[in-house]
Amino acid sequence: MPIVTVQQGPRDIELKRQLVRRITDAFVDTLALPAETVQVWIQEVPTDSWAIAGTLTADA
């Protein structure tokens, strides 16, 4: 049973629905797995807790 972890900034729930659907479809299509075996975990990181090139994404 694959478990996919996605770490990202906050996103709209509809975008998350699309994302998990497409990730699941990729495993189903590529590995011929039943969709019921694919788990996707989304970990949202607040923009004040994530930095790129020394700058918080909240400040970008």
PDB file of N, H, CA, C and O in Angstrom:
ATOM      1  N   MET A   1       0.841  -1.166   0.000  1.00  0.00           N
ATOM      2  CA  MET A   1       0.000   0.000   0.000  1.00  0.00           C
ATOM      3  C   MET A   1       0.896   1.243   0.000  1.00  0.00           C
ATOM      4  O   MET A   1       1.588   1.493   0.987  1.00  0.00           O
ATOM      5  N   PRO A   2       0.899   2.023  -1.082  1.00  0.00           N
ATOM      6  CA  PRO A   2       1.712   3.231  -1.113  1.00  0.00           C
ATOM      7  C   PRO A   2       1.103   4.335  -0.259  1.00  0.00           C
ATOM      8  O   PRO A   2      -0.114   4.514  -0.200  1.00  0.00           O
ATOM      9  N   ILE A   3       1.986   5.057   0.393  1.00  0.00           N
ATOM     10  H   ILE A   3       2.974   4.912   0.345  1.00  0.00           H
ATOM     11  CA  ILE A   3       1.603   6.256   1.137  1.00  0.00           C
ATOM     12  C   ILE A   3       2.425   7.398   0.566  1.00  0.00           C
ATOM     13  O   ILE A   3       3.655   7.356   0.584  1.00  0.00           O
ATOM     14  N   VAL A   4       1.751   8.409   0.064  1.00  0.00           N
ATOM     15  H   VAL A   4       0.751   8.443   0.049  1.00  0.00           H
ATOM     16  CA  VAL A   4       2.408   9.569  -0.518  1.00  0.00           C
ATOM     17  C   VAL A   4       2.224  10.732   0.439  1.00  0.00           C
ATOM     18  O   VAL A   4       1.103  11.017   0.859  1.00  0.00           O
ATOM     19  N   THR A   5       3.317  11.410   0.790  1.00  0.00           N
ATOM     20  H   THR A   5       4.228  11.178   0.449  1.00  0.00           H
ATOM     21  CA  THR A   5       3.241  12.581   1.649  1.00  0.00           C
ATOM     22  C   THR A   5       3.564  13.818   0.829  1.00  0.00           C
ATOM     23  O   THR A   5       4.595  13.882   0.160  1.00  0.00           O
ATOM     24  N   VAL A   6       2.678  14.793   0.886  1.00  0.00           N
ATOM     25  H   VAL A   6       1.840  14.741   1.429  1.00  0.00           H
ATOM     26  CA  VAL A   6       2.864  16.053   0.183  1.00  0.00           C
ATOM     27  C   VAL A   6       3.048  17.139   1.239  1.00  0.00           C
ATOM     28  O   VAL A   6       2.190  17.328   2.101  1.00  0.00           O
ATOM     29  N   GLN A   7       4.157  17.841   1.166  1.00  0.00           N
ATOM     30  H   GLN A   7       4.854  17.687   0.465  1.00  0.00           H
ATOM     31  CA  GLN A   7       4.377  18.978   2.056  1.00  0.00           C
ATOM     32  C   GLN A   7       4.277  20.233   1.209  1.00  0.00           C
ATOM     33  O   GLN A   7       4.962  20.375   0.196  1.00  0.00           O
ATOM     34  N   GLN A   8       3.411  21.141   1.640  1.00  0.00           N
ATOM     35  H   GLN A   8       2.855  21.025   2.463  1.00  0.00           H
ATOM     36  CA  GLN A   8       3.170  22.339   0.843  1.00  0.00           C
ATOM     37  C   GLN A   8       2.632  23.441   1.732  1.00  0.00           C
ATOM     38  O   GLN A   8       2.304  23.225   2.899  1.00  0.00           O
ATOM     39  N   GLY A   9       2.549  24.624   1.153  1.00  0.00           N
ATOM     40  H   GLY A   9       2.816  24.799   0.205  1.00  0.00           H
ATOM     41  CA  GLY A   9       1.891  25.731   1.824  1.00  0.00           C
ATOM     42  C   GLY A   9       0.383  25.528   1.758  1.00  0.00           C
ATOM     43  O   GLY A   9      -0.100  24.654   1.038  1.00  0.00           O
ATOM     44  N   PRO A  10      -0.354  26.330   2.505  1.00  0.00           N
ATOM     45  CA  PRO A  10      -1.817  26.199   2.530  1.00  0.00           C
ATOM     46  C   PRO A  10      -2.418  26.343   1.131  1.00  0.00           C
ATOM     47  O   PRO A  10      -2.009  27.204   0.353  1.00  0.00           O
ATOM     48  N   ARG A  11      -3.392  25.487   0.826  1.00  0.00           N
ATOM     49  H   ARG A  11      -3.724  24.787   1.458  1.00  0.00           H
ATOM     50  CA  ARG A  11      -4.085  25.509  -0.460  1.00  0.00           C
ATOM     51  C   ARG A  11      -5.584  25.371  -0.233  1.00  0.00           C
ATOM     52  O   ARG A  11      -6.024  24.867   0.801  1.00  0.00           O
ATOM     53  N   ASP A  12      -6.351  25.819  -1.198  1.00  0.00           N
ATOM     54  H   ASP A  12      -5.994  26.229  -2.037  1.00  0.00           H
ATOM     55  CA  ASP A  12      -7.797  25.689  -1.208  1.00  0.00           C
ATOM     56  C   ASP A  12      -8.180  24.206  -1.233  1.00  0.00           C
ATOM     57  O   ASP A  12      -7.484  23.396  -1.845  1.00  0.00           O
ATOM     58  N   ILE A  13      -9.264  23.858  -0.583  1.00  0.00           N
ATOM     59  H   ILE A  13      -9.830  24.517  -0.086  1.00  0.00           H
ATOM     60  CA  ILE A  13      -9.663  22.454  -0.486  1.00  0.00           C
ATOM     61  C   ILE A  13      -9.934  21.838  -1.855  1.00  0.00           C
ATOM     62  O   ILE A  13      -9.643  20.660  -2.063  1.00  0.00           O
ATOM     63  N   GLU A  14     -10.486  22.609  -2.795  1.00  0.00           N
ATOM     64  H   GLU A  14     -10.723  23.565  -2.627  1.00  0.00           H
ATOM     65  CA  GLU A  14     -10.741  22.059  -4.129  1.00  0.00           C
ATOM     66  C   GLU A  14      -9.437  21.695  -4.834  1.00  0.00           C
ATOM     67  O   GLU A  14      -9.377  20.681  -5.530  1.00  0.00           O
ATOM     68  N   LEU A  15      -8.400  22.500  -4.666  1.00  0.00           N
ATOM     69  H   LEU A  15      -8.448  23.324  -4.101  1.00  0.00           H
ATOM     70  CA  LEU A  15      -7.094  22.166  -5.242  1.00  0.00           C
ATOM     71  C   LEU A  15      -6.533  20.898  -4.613  1.00  0.00           C
ATOM     72  O   LEU A  15      -5.913  20.086  -5.299  1.00  0.00           O
ATOM     73  N   LYS A  16      -6.745  20.723  -3.311  1.00  0.00           N
ATOM     74  H   LYS A  16      -7.248  21.383  -2.753  1.00  0.00           H
ATOM     75  CA  LYS A  16      -6.278  19.503  -2.650  1.00  0.00           C
ATOM     76  C   LYS A  16      -7.050  18.287  -3.148  1.00  0.00           C
ATOM     77  O   LYS A  16      -6.470  17.212  -3.303  1.00  0.00           O
ATOM     78  N   ARG A  17      -8.329  18.436  -3.398  1.00  0.00           N
ATOM     79  H   ARG A  17      -8.800  19.309  -3.272  1.00  0.00           H
ATOM     80  CA  ARG A  17      -9.119  17.328  -3.959  1.00  0.00           C
ATOM     81  C   ARG A  17      -8.554  16.904  -5.319  1.00  0.00           C
ATOM     82  O   ARG A  17      -8.385  15.715  -5.589  1.00  0.00           O
ATOM     83  N   GLN A  18      -8.269  17.883  -6.160  1.00  0.00           N
ATOM     84  H   GLN A  18      -8.406  18.849  -5.941  1.00  0.00           H
ATOM     85  CA  GLN A  18      -7.706  17.586  -7.479  1.00  0.00           C
ATOM     86  C   GLN A  18      -6.342  16.917  -7.353  1.00  0.00           C
ATOM     87  O   GLN A  18      -6.045  15.958  -8.066  1.00  0.00           O
ATOM     88  N   LEU A  19      -5.523  17.422  -6.453  1.00  0.00           N
ATOM     89  H   LEU A  19      -5.764  18.202  -5.875  1.00  0.00           H
ATOM     90  CA  LEU A  19      -4.181  16.878  -6.265  1.00  0.00           C
ATOM     91  C   LEU A  19      -4.231  15.413  -5.841  1.00  0.00           C
ATOM     92  O   LEU A  19      -3.558  14.577  -6.443  1.00  0.00           O
ATOM     93  N   VAL A  20      -5.019  15.090  -4.815  1.00  0.00           N
ATOM     94  H   VAL A  20      -5.566  15.769  -4.326  1.00  0.00           H
ATOM     95  CA  VAL A  20      -5.059  13.707  -4.346  1.00  0.00           C
ATOM     96  C   VAL A  20      -5.681  12.781  -5.386  1.00  0.00           C
ATOM     97  O   VAL A  20      -5.299  11.614  -5.481  1.00  0.00           O
ATOM     98  N   ARG A  21      -6.629  13.285  -6.163  1.00  0.00           N
ATOM     99  H   ARG A  21      -6.938  14.232  -6.087  1.00  0.00           H
ATOM    100  CA  ARG A  21      -7.215  12.478  -7.240  1.00  0.00           C
ATOM    101  C   ARG A  21      -6.158  12.150  -8.286  1.00  0.00           C
ATOM    102  O   ARG A  21      -6.056  11.005  -8.728  1.00  0.00           O
ATOM    103  N   ARG A  22      -5.375  13.143  -8.681  1.00  0.00           N
ATOM    104  H   ARG A  22      -5.458  14.072  -8.322  1.00  0.00           H
ATOM    105  CA  ARG A  22      -4.353  12.919  -9.717  1.00  0.00           C
ATOM    106  C   ARG A  22      -3.206  12.046  -9.223  1.00  0.00           C
ATOM    107  O   ARG A  22      -2.689  11.212  -9.967  1.00  0.00           O
ATOM    108  N   ILE A  23      -2.811  12.238  -7.970  1.00  0.00           N
ATOM    109  H   ILE A  23      -3.230  12.915  -7.366  1.00  0.00           H
ATOM    110  CA  ILE A  23      -1.760  11.373  -7.416  1.00  0.00           C
ATOM    111  C   ILE A  23      -2.248   9.928  -7.377  1.00  0.00           C
ATOM    112  O   ILE A  23      -1.524   9.012  -7.768  1.00  0.00           O
ATOM    113  N   THR A  24      -3.469   9.729  -6.907  1.00  0.00           N
ATOM    114  H   THR A  24      -4.057  10.473  -6.589  1.00  0.00           H
ATOM    115  CA  THR A  24      -4.038   8.382  -6.860  1.00  0.00           C
ATOM    116  C   THR A  24      -4.109   7.782  -8.255  1.00  0.00           C
ATOM    117  O   THR A  24      -3.721   6.631  -8.455  1.00  0.00           O
ATOM    118  N   ASP A  25      -4.599   8.549  -9.220  1.00  0.00           N
ATOM    119  H   ASP A  25      -4.914   9.484  -9.058  1.00  0.00           H
ATOM    120  CA  ASP A  25      -4.685   8.065 -10.601  1.00  0.00           C
ATOM    121  C   ASP A  25      -3.323   7.679 -11.154  1.00  0.00           C
ATOM    122  O   ASP A  25      -3.215   6.707 -11.901  1.00  0.00           O
ATOM    123  N   ALA A  26      -2.280   8.427 -10.798  1.00  0.00           N
ATOM    124  H   ALA A  26      -2.369   9.217 -10.191  1.00  0.00           H
ATOM    125  CA  ALA A  26      -0.935   8.109 -11.282  1.00  0.00           C
ATOM    126  C   ALA A  26      -0.483   6.740 -10.783  1.00  0.00           C
ATOM    127  O   ALA A  26       0.113   5.975 -11.541  1.00  0.00           O
ATOM    128  N   PHE A  27      -0.757   6.422  -9.526  1.00  0.00           N
ATOM    129  H   PHE A  27      -1.242   7.043  -8.910  1.00  0.00           H
ATOM    130  CA  PHE A  27      -0.393   5.104  -8.992  1.00  0.00           C
ATOM    131  C   PHE A  27      -1.237   3.999  -9.622  1.00  0.00           C
ATOM    132  O   PHE A  27      -0.731   2.922  -9.937  1.00  0.00           O
ATOM    133  N   VAL A  28      -2.515   4.272  -9.799  1.00  0.00           N
ATOM    134  H   VAL A  28      -2.926   5.147  -9.543  1.00  0.00           H
ATOM    135  CA  VAL A  28      -3.401   3.287 -10.415  1.00  0.00           C
ATOM    136  C   VAL A  28      -2.946   2.999 -11.844  1.00  0.00           C
ATOM    137  O   VAL A  28      -2.846   1.838 -12.241  1.00  0.00           O
ATOM    138  N   ASP A  29      -2.669   4.049 -12.619  1.00  0.00           N
ATOM    139  H   ASP A  29      -2.750   4.992 -12.297  1.00  0.00           H
ATOM    140  CA  ASP A  29      -2.281   3.896 -14.020  1.00  0.00           C
ATOM    141  C   ASP A  29      -0.888   3.290 -14.181  1.00  0.00           C
ATOM    142  O   ASP A  29      -0.670   2.460 -15.063  1.00  0.00           O
ATOM    143  N   THR A  30       0.043   3.698 -13.342  1.00  0.00           N
ATOM    144  H   THR A  30      -0.134   4.373 -12.626  1.00  0.00           H
ATOM    145  CA  THR A  30       1.432   3.272 -13.503  1.00  0.00           C
ATOM    146  C   THR A  30       1.704   1.900 -12.899  1.00  0.00           C
ATOM    147  O   THR A  30       2.390   1.078 -13.506  1.00  0.00           O
ATOM    148  N   LEU A  31       1.173   1.651 -11.716  1.00  0.00           N
ATOM    149  H   LEU A  31       0.615   2.319 -11.222  1.00  0.00           H
ATOM    150  CA  LEU A  31       1.478   0.408 -11.004  1.00  0.00           C
ATOM    151  C   LEU A  31       0.327  -0.589 -10.988  1.00  0.00           C
ATOM    152  O   LEU A  31       0.434  -1.664 -10.399  1.00  0.00           O
ATOM    153  N   ALA A  32      -0.769  -0.225 -11.637  1.00  0.00           N
ATOM    154  H   ALA A  32      -0.855   0.649 -12.116  1.00  0.00           H
ATOM    155  CA  ALA A  32      -1.952  -1.095 -11.694  1.00  0.00           C
ATOM    156  C   ALA A  32      -2.444  -1.499 -10.310  1.00  0.00           C
ATOM    157  O   ALA A  32      -2.798  -2.653 -10.068  1.00  0.00           O
ATOM    158  N   LEU A  33      -2.459  -0.523  -9.409  1.00  0.00           N
ATOM    159  H   LEU A  33      -2.171   0.415  -9.605  1.00  0.00           H
ATOM    160  CA  LEU A  33      -2.936  -0.761  -8.048  1.00  0.00           C
ATOM    161  C   LEU A  33      -4.396  -0.342  -7.933  1.00  0.00           C
ATOM    162  O   LEU A  33      -4.839   0.555  -8.651  1.00  0.00           O
ATOM    163  N   PRO A  34      -5.143  -0.975  -7.044  1.00  0.00           N
ATOM    164  CA  PRO A  34      -6.498  -0.480  -6.771  1.00  0.00           C
ATOM    165  C   PRO A  34      -6.419   0.880  -6.067  1.00  0.00           C
ATOM    166  O   PRO A  34      -5.581   1.084  -5.189  1.00  0.00           O
ATOM    167  N   ALA A  35      -7.283   1.788  -6.453  1.00  0.00           N
ATOM    168  H   ALA A  35      -7.964   1.623  -7.166  1.00  0.00           H
ATOM    169  CA  ALA A  35      -7.281   3.123  -5.848  1.00  0.00           C
ATOM    170  C   ALA A  35      -7.408   3.056  -4.324  1.00  0.00           C
ATOM    171  O   ALA A  35      -6.872   3.908  -3.615  1.00  0.00           O
ATOM    172  N   GLU A  36      -8.110   2.054  -3.830  1.00  0.00           N
ATOM    173  H   GLU A  36      -8.545   1.361  -4.406  1.00  0.00           H
ATOM    174  CA  GLU A  36      -8.338   1.924  -2.390  1.00  0.00           C
ATOM    175  C   GLU A  36      -7.052   1.692  -1.599  1.00  0.00           C
ATOM    176  O   GLU A  36      -7.032   1.864  -0.380  1.00  0.00           O
ATOM    177  N   THR A  37      -5.987   1.305  -2.285  1.00  0.00           N
ATOM    178  H   THR A  37      -6.003   1.165  -3.276  1.00  0.00           H
ATOM    179  CA  THR A  37      -4.727   1.041  -1.582  1.00  0.00           C
ATOM    180  C   THR A  37      -3.814   2.251  -1.507  1.00  0.00           C
ATOM    181  O   THR A  37      -2.795   2.211  -0.818  1.00  0.00           O
ATOM    182  N   VAL A  38      -4.158   3.325  -2.202  1.00  0.00           N
ATOM    183  H   VAL A  38      -4.986   3.357  -2.761  1.00  0.00           H
ATOM    184  CA  VAL A  38      -3.299   4.510  -2.267  1.00  0.00           C
ATOM    185  C   VAL A  38      -3.742   5.510  -1.202  1.00  0.00           C
ATOM    186  O   VAL A  38      -4.901   5.922  -1.158  1.00  0.00           O
ATOM    187  N   GLN A  39      -2.801   5.887  -0.353  1.00  0.00           N
ATOM    188  H   GLN A  39      -1.859   5.552  -0.390  1.00  0.00           H
ATOM    189  CA  GLN A  39      -3.072   6.906   0.667  1.00  0.00           C
ATOM    190  C   GLN A  39      -2.238   8.140   0.361  1.00  0.00           C
ATOM    191  O   GLN A  39      -1.062   8.031   0.011  1.00  0.00           O
ATOM    192  N   VAL A  40      -2.848   9.312   0.493  1.00  0.00           N
ATOM    193  H   VAL A  40      -3.803   9.400   0.777  1.00  0.00           H
ATOM    194  CA  VAL A  40      -2.143  10.578   0.293  1.00  0.00           C
ATOM    195  C   VAL A  40      -2.322  11.407   1.556  1.00  0.00           C
ATOM    196  O   VAL A  40      -3.440  11.668   1.999  1.00  0.00           O
ATOM    197  N   TRP A  41      -1.198  11.810   2.119  1.00  0.00           N
ATOM    198  H   TRP A  41      -0.289  11.598   1.758  1.00  0.00           H
ATOM    199  CA  TRP A  41      -1.215  12.652   3.316  1.00  0.00           C
ATOM    200  C   TRP A  41      -0.720  14.036   2.921  1.00  0.00           C
ATOM    201  O   TRP A  41       0.339  14.163   2.307  1.00  0.00           O
ATOM    202  N   ILE A  42      -1.463  15.057   3.262  1.00  0.00           N
ATOM    203  H   ILE A  42      -2.323  14.954   3.761  1.00  0.00           H
ATOM    204  CA  ILE A  42      -1.054  16.432   2.970  1.00  0.00           C
ATOM    205  C   ILE A  42      -0.674  17.099   4.276  1.00  0.00           C
ATOM    206  O   ILE A  42      -1.468  17.172   5.214  1.00  0.00           O
ATOM    207  N   GLN A  43       0.548  17.581   4.318  1.00  0.00           N
ATOM    208  H   GLN A  43       1.194  17.521   3.556  1.00  0.00           H
ATOM    209  CA  GLN A  43       1.032  18.340   5.471  1.00  0.00           C
ATOM    210  C   GLN A  43       1.196  19.784   5.015  1.00  0.00           C
ATOM    211  O   GLN A  43       2.070  20.092   4.204  1.00  0.00           O
ATOM    212  N   GLU A  44       0.364  20.652   5.534  1.00  0.00           N
ATOM    213  H   GLU A  44      -0.345  20.401   6.193  1.00  0.00           H
ATOM    214  CA  GLU A  44       0.450  22.058   5.151  1.00  0.00           C
ATOM    215  C   GLU A  44       1.324  22.817   6.147  1.00  0.00           C
ATOM    216  O   GLU A  44       1.142  22.738   7.362  1.00  0.00           O
ATOM    217  N   VAL A  45       2.257  23.537   5.596  1.00  0.00           N
ATOM    218  H   VAL A  45       2.405  23.602   4.609  1.00  0.00           H
ATOM    219  CA  VAL A  45       3.200  24.304   6.392  1.00  0.00           C
ATOM    220  C   VAL A  45       2.829  25.782   6.267  1.00  0.00           C
ATOM    221  O   VAL A  45       2.763  26.301   5.153  1.00  0.00           O
ATOM    222  N   PRO A  46       2.587  26.461   7.373  1.00  0.00           N
ATOM    223  CA  PRO A  46       2.262  27.886   7.295  1.00  0.00           C
ATOM    224  C   PRO A  46       3.407  28.677   6.659  1.00  0.00           C
ATOM    225  O   PRO A  46       4.578  28.324   6.799  1.00  0.00           O
ATOM    226  N   THR A  47       3.049  29.738   5.967  1.00  0.00           N
ATOM    227  H   THR A  47       2.098  30.025   5.854  1.00  0.00           H
ATOM    228  CA  THR A  47       4.063  30.530   5.266  1.00  0.00           C
ATOM    229  C   THR A  47       5.071  31.185   6.213  1.00  0.00           C
ATOM    230  O   THR A  47       6.164  31.558   5.787  1.00  0.00           O
ATOM    231  N   ASP A  48       4.717  31.328   7.485  1.00  0.00           N
ATOM    232  H   ASP A  48       3.829  31.025   7.831  1.00  0.00           H
ATOM    233  CA  ASP A  48       5.683  31.900   8.432  1.00  0.00           C
ATOM    234  C   ASP A  48       6.581  30.828   9.047  1.00  0.00           C
ATOM    235  O   ASP A  48       7.390  31.118   9.929  1.00  0.00           O
ATOM    236  N   SER A  49       6.435  29.586   8.575  1.00  0.00           N
ATOM    237  H   SER A  49       5.778  29.350   7.858  1.00  0.00           H
ATOM    238  CA  SER A  49       7.271  28.487   9.067  1.00  0.00           C
ATOM    239  C   SER A  49       8.038  27.818   7.930  1.00  0.00           C
ATOM    240  O   SER A  49       8.460  26.669   8.059  1.00  0.00           O
ATOM    241  N   TRP A  50       8.222  28.526   6.823  1.00  0.00           N
ATOM    242  H   TRP A  50       7.879  29.460   6.718  1.00  0.00           H
ATOM    243  CA  TRP A  50       8.844  27.961   5.639  1.00  0.00           C
ATOM    244  C   TRP A  50       9.633  29.066   4.950  1.00  0.00           C
ATOM    245  O   TRP A  50       9.124  30.165   4.732  1.00  0.00           O
ATOM    246  N   ALA A  51      10.869  28.766   4.615  1.00  0.00           N
ATOM    247  H   ALA A  51      11.283  27.873   4.792  1.00  0.00           H
ATOM    248  CA  ALA A  51      11.720  29.781   3.983  1.00  0.00           C
ATOM    249  C   ALA A  51      12.371  29.236   2.721  1.00  0.00           C
ATOM    250  O   ALA A  51      12.636  28.040   2.606  1.00  0.00           O
ATOM    251  N   ILE A  52      12.620  30.130   1.786  1.00  0.00           N
ATOM    252  H   ILE A  52      12.405  31.102   1.880  1.00  0.00           H
ATOM    253  CA  ILE A  52      13.356  29.822   0.571  1.00  0.00           C
ATOM    254  C   ILE A  52      14.446  30.871   0.428  1.00  0.00           C
ATOM    255  O   ILE A  52      14.176  32.072   0.468  1.00  0.00           O
ATOM    256  N   ALA A  53      15.669  30.412   0.262  1.00  0.00           N
ATOM    257  H   ALA A  53      15.888  29.436   0.230  1.00  0.00           H
ATOM    258  CA  ALA A  53      16.824  31.306   0.081  1.00  0.00           C
ATOM    259  C   ALA A  53      16.932  32.329   1.207  1.00  0.00           C
ATOM    260  O   ALA A  53      17.265  33.491   0.972  1.00  0.00           O
ATOM    261  N   GLY A  54      16.649  31.889   2.428  1.00  0.00           N
ATOM    262  H   GLY A  54      16.379  30.946   2.620  1.00  0.00           H
ATOM    263  CA  GLY A  54      16.825  32.757   3.595  1.00  0.00           C
ATOM    264  C   GLY A  54      15.693  33.731   3.844  1.00  0.00           C
ATOM    265  O   GLY A  54      15.825  34.615   4.691  1.00  0.00           O
ATOM    266  N   THR A  55      14.583  33.596   3.133  1.00  0.00           N
ATOM    267  H   THR A  55      14.477  32.878   2.445  1.00  0.00           H
ATOM    268  CA  THR A  55      13.449  34.501   3.313  1.00  0.00           C
ATOM    269  C   THR A  55      12.191  33.690   3.571  1.00  0.00           C
ATOM    270  O   THR A  55      11.885  32.757   2.829  1.00  0.00           O
ATOM    271  N   LEU A  56      11.457  34.048   4.629  1.00  0.00           N
ATOM    272  H   LEU A  56      11.706  34.806   5.232  1.00  0.00           H
ATOM    273  CA  LEU A  56      10.188  33.391   4.879  1.00  0.00           C
ATOM    274  C   LEU A  56       9.257  33.610   3.689  1.00  0.00           C
ATOM    275  O   LEU A  56       9.215  34.696   3.112  1.00  0.00           O
ATOM    276  N   THR A  57       8.518  32.573   3.334  1.00  0.00           N
ATOM    277  H   THR A  57       8.553  31.690   3.803  1.00  0.00           H
ATOM    278  CA  THR A  57       7.593  32.735   2.211  1.00  0.00           C
ATOM    279  C   THR A  57       6.488  33.728   2.550  1.00  0.00           C
ATOM    280  O   THR A  57       5.868  34.288   1.646  1.00  0.00           O
ATOM    281  N   ALA A  58       6.233  33.954   3.825  1.00  0.00           N
ATOM    282  H   ALA A  58       6.737  33.499   4.559  1.00  0.00           H
ATOM    283  CA  ALA A  58       5.264  34.972   4.243  1.00  0.00           C
ATOM    284  C   ALA A  58       5.749  36.374   3.871  1.00  0.00           C
ATOM    285  O   ALA A  58       4.937  37.283   3.696  1.00  0.00           O
ATOM    286  N   ASP A  59       7.049  36.552   3.752  1.00  0.00           N
ATOM    287  H   ASP A  59       7.709  35.814   3.894  1.00  0.00           H
ATOM    288  CA  ASP A  59       7.630  37.859   3.428  1.00  0.00           C
ATOM    289  C   ASP A  59       7.871  38.057   1.932  1.00  0.00           C
ATOM    290  O   ASP A  59       8.227  39.146   1.484  1.00  0.00           O
ATOM    291  N   ALA A  60       7.672  36.992   1.179  1.00  0.00           N
ATOM    292  H   ALA A  60       7.383  36.106   1.543  1.00  0.00           H
ATOM    293  CA  ALA A  60       7.965  37.092  -0.269  1.00  0.00           C
ATOM    294  C   ALA A  60       6.875  37.807  -1.024  1.00  0.00           C
ATOM    295  O   ALA A  60       6.971  37.971  -2.240  1.00  0.00           O
TER     296      ALA A  60
END
